[in-house]
Amino acid sequence: MNLTQMNKLEKYSAAINDFVSIMEQVREKRDSDARRGKNINVFTLWNRFSGLTEPIHSRILHFLLSADPMHGQGGLFLKLFLRHIGIDDVKESDKWVVTAEKGRVDVMLKRYHPHSVVIIENKSNWAQDQENQLYRYWFENIHCCKEDCHPEFYDNHPEYKIVYLVPNKNKVYSANSLERPSDYSPDLPQKLPIKPVVFSFKEEISDWLRACVESLPKENTPLINLISQYNEYCKKL
């Protein structure tokens, strides 16, 4: 073996030793985190035992967005969410109705005065769109006059939204979902006049959940831990 070969062998040996050392550090950190309970996540455990399905995600969102007495925060999380989707004119006196899995809509936020509708189509399980799905939701829950058949209407009325909620941005809505059903009146627009807002659990929902945590007093550790664990789970959908 000549000098050049020996130098190469020494470099390879040093690289292997460095790799082994790094792997040992990773293993030690993983074991240390496990001993201190850092790997425990109630939602990961829930998914392992019975599956965290799309309807369950919708009901978790409903829990946070509604004034559920269990979380005790009134409309705080709802206001933060509305701000994230561009609805800023929210007053303390506003009455929002939040529903989940009612009819065909996964989650819906509705305010009567002034009239506002937010439809959340939850695709946490990567499901394909149904035929004309988003168009039907618009027609059944938002459309009420000739004016709202035009895209320009929604430039001046941000209080109407369709949120297409996906695990990450690799999931997109289908072109057919925006098309007018064949059995609808030809007087209606051929394509959905309102552009869906694409939110992902990994990005926008994560930002909103983090804002929810930051809005809580530090002593509210049960709710902080719950939302933080859900956030970590959602990032891996």
Secondary structure, DSSP 8 states (H G I E B T S, - for coil): --HHHHHHHHHHHHHHHHHHHHHHHHHHHHHHHHHTTTT--HHHHHHHHT---HHHHHHHHHHHHTT-TTT--TTHHHHHHHHHTT-----TT--EEEEEEETTEEEEEEEETTEEEEEEEE-TT-----TTHHHHHHHHHT--SSGGGSHHHHHS-TTEEEEEEESSTT----SGGGB--TTS-TTS-SB-SS--EEEEIIIIIHHHHHHHHHTS-TT-HHHHHHHHHHHHHHTT-
